Amino acid sequence: MIATGGSVVYSPDGMAALRRMGAIVFLDVPLAELTRRVRDMDRRGMVIDPGQSFADLYAHRLPLYPRYAALTID
């Protein structure tokens, strides 16, 4: 099992490589819960554009994950 960082989903080549290694599972966690878990984005090493909120980042990435997932778990 490999748990990637969230930005891997931006790389079609990276996602294709992961798919060759095994099934991709998307753990679909609501924004409120992720916000509670993450708390301090700077300490987590998250790359976020200036002026972009965590909610913006979530909204941008959310449609990408199901594109690659063989299984989604709510």
MARDOSE-35583 format. One line per field, with one value per residue: x, y, z of N, C-alpha, C, O, CB in turn. Coordinates in nm, 4 decimals. Glycine has a CB too. Example, Ala and Ser with C-alpha at 12.3 -4.5 7.8 and 13.67 -1.06 7.14 Angstrom:
<sites>
nxx: [1.3190,1.2850] $
nyy: [-0.5690,-0.2250] $
nzz: [0.7800,0.7080] $
caxx: [1.2300,1.3670] $
cayy: [-0.4500,-0.1060] $
cazz: [0.7800,0.7140] $
cxx: [1.3200,1.2900] $
cyy: [-0.3300,0.0030] $
czz: [0.7800,0.7870] $
oxx: [1.4236,1.3409] $
oyy: [-0.3319,0.1138] $
ozz: [0.8465,0.8039] $
cbxx: [1.1308,1.4084] $
cbyy: [-0.4473,-0.0598] $
cbzz: [0.9046,0.5725] $
</sites>
This chain:
<sites>
nxx: [0.0840,0.0494,0.0492,-0.0117,0.0828,-0.1539,-0.1211,-0.0314,-0.2261,-0.2370,-0.0636,-0.0810,0.0945,0.2171,-0.0056,-0.0776,0.1422,0.1070,-0.1341,-0.0498,0.0864,-0.1061,-0.4400,-0.6076,-0.7247,-0.9632,-1.0068,-1.2710,-1.3182,-1.5052,-1.4873,-1.5014,-1.4093,-1.1510,-1.0396,-1.0395,-0.8557,-0.6175,-0.5460,-0.2927,-0.1650,0.0879,0.2721,0.2228,0.3321,0.1973,0.1391,0.0176,-0.1513,-0.0877,-0.3330,-0.5190,-0.7560,-0.7902,-1.0310,-1.0686,-0.8583,-0.9375,-1.1799,-1.0768,-0.9204,-1.0930,-1.2636,-1.0720,-0.9734,-1.1701,-1.1488,-0.9318,-0.9607,-1.0095,-1.1679,-1.3840,-1.4061,-1.6256] $
nyy: [-0.1164,0.2240,0.5470,0.8422,1.1906,1.4595,1.6056,1.4404,1.3647,1.5498,1.4687,1.2929,1.0945,1.0044,0.9018,0.7008,0.5315,0.4537,0.3177,0.0986,-0.0390,-0.1264,-0.1291,0.1824,0.3631,0.5872,0.7807,0.9322,1.2090,1.4432,1.8033,1.9520,1.7691,1.7164,1.9703,1.9918,1.7893,1.8691,2.1319,2.3169,2.4301,2.5146,2.3788,2.1243,2.1113,2.1680,2.2596,2.5498,2.7924,3.1489,3.3319,3.1334,2.9313,2.6602,2.5357,2.6084,2.4662,2.2041,2.1939,2.2158,1.9863,1.7730,1.6713,1.5337,1.3023,1.0813,1.0174,0.8519,0.6526,0.3144,0.2307,0.3924,0.5126,0.6243] $
nzz: [0.0000,-0.0767,0.0399,-0.0909,-0.1307,-0.1632,-0.4018,-0.6033,-0.7759,-0.9756,-1.1692,-1.4511,-1.5507,-1.3152,-1.1825,-1.3589,-1.3296,-1.0630,-1.0914,-1.2408,-1.0463,-0.8722,-0.7298,-0.7102,-0.4432,-0.3354,-0.0616,0.0399,0.2040,0.3855,0.3473,0.5910,0.7829,0.6857,0.7133,0.9918,1.0500,0.9205,1.0037,1.0384,0.7560,0.6738,0.8380,0.7516,0.5045,0.2723,-0.0615,-0.1815,-0.3713,-0.3624,-0.1917,-0.2242,-0.0672,0.1707,0.1207,-0.1468,-0.2664,-0.2089,-0.3558,-0.6117,-0.6430,-0.5848,-0.8033,-0.9505,-0.8223,-0.8323,-1.0990,-1.1313,-0.9434,-0.8504,-0.6544,-0.4323,-0.1078,0.1275] $
caxx: [0.0000,0.1204,-0.0346,0.0554,0.0362,-0.2706,-0.0912,0.0032,-0.3384,-0.2120,0.0286,-0.1346,0.1986,0.2306,-0.1245,-0.0684,0.2403,0.0414,-0.2348,0.0212,0.1304,-0.2193,-0.5652,-0.6064,-0.8409,-0.9875,-1.0743,-1.3491,-1.3410,-1.5649,-1.4012,-1.4987,-1.3222,-1.0132,-0.9968,-1.0105,-0.7351,-0.4992,-0.5223,-0.1891,-0.1149,0.2314,0.3447,0.1987,0.4068,0.1050,0.1658,-0.1083,-0.1265,-0.1186,-0.4732,-0.6043,-0.7911,-0.7945,-1.1562,-1.0425,-0.7725,-1.0254,-1.2724,-0.9997,-0.8715,-1.1977,-1.3068,-0.9625,-0.9526,-1.2530,-1.1039,-0.8302,-0.9884,-1.0790,-1.2611,-1.4010,-1.4593,-1.6746] $
cayy: [0.0000,0.3508,0.6633,0.9552,1.3257,1.4958,1.6670,1.3404,1.3546,1.6435,1.4072,1.1735,0.9915,0.9490,0.8214,0.5800,0.4437,0.3964,0.2216,-0.0238,-0.1070,-0.1839,-0.0537,0.3145,0.3806,0.7264,0.7952,1.0551,1.2689,1.5765,1.9188,1.9889,1.6742,1.7413,2.0956,1.9586,1.7058,1.9381,2.2468,2.4127,2.3886,2.5419,2.2699,2.0006,2.1170,2.1741,2.3623,2.6176,2.9201,3.2673,3.3711,3.0154,2.8740,2.5143,2.4985,2.6211,2.3541,2.0867,2.1996,2.1960,1.8480,1.6726,1.6000,1.4576,1.1731,0.9719,0.9870,0.7465,0.5538,0.1893,0.2162,0.5113,0.4829,0.7454] $
cazz: [0.0000,-0.0831,0.0690,-0.1555,-0.1018,-0.2434,-0.5310,-0.7047,-0.8689,-1.0852,-1.2641,-1.5176,-1.5577,-1.1819,-1.1528,-1.4423,-1.2655,-0.9450,-1.1385,-1.2807,-0.9244,-0.7995,-0.7286,-0.6484,-0.3560,-0.2971,0.0665,0.0230,0.3353,0.3706,0.3710,0.7334,0.8535,0.6422,0.7764,1.1315,1.0555,0.8676,1.0919,0.9990,0.6251,0.6625,0.9040,0.6775,0.3797,0.1589,-0.1617,-0.2105,-0.4381,-0.2818,-0.1973,-0.2345,0.0621,0.1752,0.0524,-0.2909,-0.3031,-0.2026,-0.4698,-0.7347,-0.6505,-0.5648,-0.9247,-1.0100,-0.7569,-0.8862,-1.2347,-1.1262,-0.8391,-0.8758,-0.5438,-0.3482,0.0248,0.1955] $
cxx: [0.0891,0.0192,0.0399,0.0109,-0.0760,-0.2394,-0.0523,-0.1051,-0.3249,-0.1247,-0.0325,-0.0318,0.2172,0.1128,-0.1248,0.0306,0.1802,-0.0610,-0.1693,0.0647,0.0159,-0.3404,-0.5465,-0.7371,-0.8482,-1.0659,-1.1429,-1.3901,-1.3982,-1.4676,-1.3916,-1.4053,-1.1760,-0.9578,-0.9597,-0.8791,-0.6090,-0.4547,-0.4212,-0.1246,0.0342,0.3136,0.3303,0.2762,0.3182,0.1432,0.0318,-0.0759,-0.1589,-0.2658,-0.5703,-0.6311,-0.7844,-0.9200,-1.1402,-0.9610,-0.8541,-1.1168,-1.2007,-0.9587,-0.9829,-1.2425,-1.1980,-0.9500,-1.0399,-1.2129,-1.0091,-0.8662,-1.0592,-1.1866,-1.2640,-1.4654,-1.4990,-1.6327] $
cyy: [0.1235,0.4605,0.7851,1.0869,1.3606,1.5478,1.5667,1.3313,1.4524,1.5827,1.2818,1.0602,0.9239,0.8597,0.6928,0.4806,0.3779,0.2902,0.0900,-0.1050,-0.1730,-0.0935,0.0794,0.3302,0.5271,0.7259,0.9316,1.1089,1.4087,1.6886,1.9534,1.8972,1.6937,1.8680,2.0711,1.8818,1.7830,2.0515,2.3460,2.3670,2.4121,2.4286,2.1390,1.9982,2.1195,2.2890,2.4207,2.7534,3.0364,3.3060,3.2543,2.9611,2.7216,2.4646,2.5077,2.5022,2.2250,2.0828,2.1731,2.0502,1.7436,1.6028,1.5114,1.3171,1.0612,0.9295,0.8675,0.6313,0.4299,0.1680,0.3479,0.4693,0.6147,0.7434] $
czz: [0.0000,-0.0539,0.0154,-0.0958,-0.1984,-0.3816,-0.6387,-0.8120,-0.9864,-1.1947,-1.3273,-1.5267,-1.4220,-1.1458,-1.2359,-1.3811,-1.1421,-0.9858,-1.1814,-1.1589,-0.8486,-0.8062,-0.6563,-0.5714,-0.3157,-0.1663,0.0665,0.1598,0.3147,0.4089,0.5194,0.8123,0.8135,0.7068,0.9222,1.1430,1.0194,0.9596,1.0363,0.8684,0.6100,0.7242,0.8290,0.5459,0.2568,0.0666,-0.2027,-0.2721,-0.3452,-0.3008,-0.2067,-0.0947,0.0548,0.1040,-0.0991,-0.3415,-0.3086,-0.3250,-0.6024,-0.7519,-0.6507,-0.6926,-0.9863,-0.9522,-0.8150,-1.0279,-1.2365,-1.0328,-0.8918,-0.7705,-0.4668,-0.2180,0.0889,0.3395] $
oxx: [0.1916,-0.0862,0.1424,-0.0861,-0.0905,-0.3226,-0.0410,-0.0772,-0.3951,-0.1132,-0.0355,-0.0671,0.2312,0.1305,-0.1676,0.0058,0.2007,-0.0722,-0.2260,0.0784,0.0381,-0.3423,-0.4781,-0.8457,-0.7503,-1.1784,-1.0790,-1.4843,-1.3452,-1.3783,-1.2822,-1.3308,-1.0871,-0.8424,-0.8597,-0.8004,-0.5047,-0.3358,-0.4619,-0.0404,0.1010,0.4146,0.4159,0.2850,0.3599,0.1750,-0.0560,0.0173,-0.2465,-0.3155,-0.6915,-0.5393,-0.7743,-0.9160,-1.1928,-0.9912,-0.8406,-1.1291,-1.2583,-0.9621,-0.9679,-1.2586,-1.2289,-0.9192,-0.9872,-1.2410,-1.0069,-0.8077,-1.1559,-1.2841,-1.1597,-1.5666,-1.4171,-1.6639] $
oyy: [0.1273,0.4658,0.8254,1.0934,1.2978,1.5359,1.6043,1.2942,1.4380,1.6404,1.1761,0.9432,0.8019,0.7540,0.5878,0.3601,0.2587,0.1857,-0.0174,-0.2270,-0.2650,0.0057,0.0872,0.3129,0.5839,0.6762,1.0340,1.0600,1.4853,1.6701,1.9815,1.9435,1.6881,1.8714,2.1240,1.9059,1.7638,2.0639,2.4526,2.2772,2.3364,2.3874,2.0513,1.8934,2.0775,2.3994,2.3499,2.8210,3.0254,3.3115,3.2740,2.9469,2.6630,2.3629,2.4236,2.4451,2.1463,1.9791,2.1146,1.9970,1.6372,1.4807,1.4230,1.2228,0.9540,0.8172,0.7909,0.5234,0.4390,0.0965,0.4074,0.3993,0.7054,0.8361] $
ozz: [0.0681,-0.1173,0.0703,-0.0203,-0.3033,-0.4715,-0.7554,-0.9260,-1.0865,-1.3028,-1.2643,-1.5122,-1.4141,-1.0853,-1.1879,-1.3808,-1.1194,-0.9217,-1.1611,-1.1678,-0.7698,-0.8791,-0.5542,-0.6266,-0.2674,-0.1611,0.0904,0.2222,0.2343,0.4915,0.5683,0.8987,0.8985,0.7496,0.9707,1.2345,1.0818,0.9891,0.9901,0.8682,0.5396,0.6671,0.8408,0.4821,0.1489,0.1107,-0.2522,-0.2286,-0.2595,-0.4133,-0.1981,-0.0140,-0.0530,0.0348,-0.1720,-0.4463,-0.4023,-0.3902,-0.6941,-0.8629,-0.7107,-0.6899,-1.0662,-1.0250,-0.8447,-1.0699,-1.3329,-1.0426,-0.9675,-0.7935,-0.4397,-0.2171,0.1032,0.4142] $
cbxx: [-0.0959,0.1899,-0.0654,0.0286,0.1524,-0.3487,0.0188,0.0242,-0.4694,-0.1464,0.1607,-0.1831,0.3320,0.2442,-0.2531,-0.0253,0.3669,-0.0272,-0.3153,0.1437,0.2005,-0.1820,-0.6773,-0.5888,-0.8325,-1.0653,-0.9737,-1.4745,-1.2088,-1.6911,-1.4528,-1.6406,-1.3660,-1.0064,-1.1080,-1.1254,-0.7499,-0.5280,-0.4754,-0.0818,-0.1887,0.2662,0.2958,0.0494,0.4995,-0.0406,0.2439,-0.1959,-0.2093,-0.0253,-0.4944,-0.5388,-0.9320,-0.7911,-1.2725,-0.9682,-0.6557,-1.1099,-1.3417,-0.8756,-0.7791,-1.3159,-1.3530,-0.8327,-0.9799,-1.3986,-1.0355,-0.6991,-1.0714,-0.9803,-1.2210,-1.4865,-1.3550,-1.8276] $
cbyy: [-0.0006,0.3718,0.6771,0.9548,1.4286,1.5970,1.7668,1.2030,1.3803,1.7695,1.3724,1.2095,1.0527,1.0603,0.9030,0.6166,0.5224,0.5074,0.2813,0.0110,-0.0091,-0.2098,-0.1358,0.4287,0.2878,0.8047,0.7810,1.0295,1.2738,1.5868,2.0389,1.9831,1.5295,1.7530,2.2027,1.8762,1.5873,1.9931,2.1987,2.4278,2.4617,2.6757,2.2525,1.9836,2.0009,2.1904,2.3045,2.6335,2.9306,3.3863,3.4610,2.9065,2.9203,2.4634,2.5894,2.7532,2.3400,2.0883,2.3364,2.2853,1.8210,1.7366,1.6999,1.5316,1.1864,1.0138,1.1089,0.8054,0.6161,0.0712,0.0969,0.6202,0.4056,0.7574] $
cbzz: [0.1209,-0.2229,0.2245,-0.3053,-0.1120,-0.1723,-0.5147,-0.6394,-0.7948,-1.0317,-1.1947,-1.6574,-1.6051,-1.0806,-1.1798,-1.5870,-1.2276,-0.8622,-1.2560,-1.3666,-0.8339,-0.6543,-0.6617,-0.7557,-0.2298,-0.4096,0.1871,-0.0655,0.4196,0.4560,0.2932,0.7932,0.8244,0.4889,0.7664,1.1922,0.9625,0.7276,1.2260,1.1107,0.5162,0.7305,1.0467,0.6503,0.3711,0.2076,-0.2857,-0.0812,-0.5671,-0.3204,-0.3128,-0.3245,0.1061,0.3218,0.0988,-0.3212,-0.2031,-0.0723,-0.4748,-0.7344,-0.5351,-0.5008,-1.0279,-0.9911,-0.6089,-0.8864,-1.2964,-1.0833,-0.7305,-0.8775,-0.4507,-0.4196,0.1130,0.1853] $
</sites>
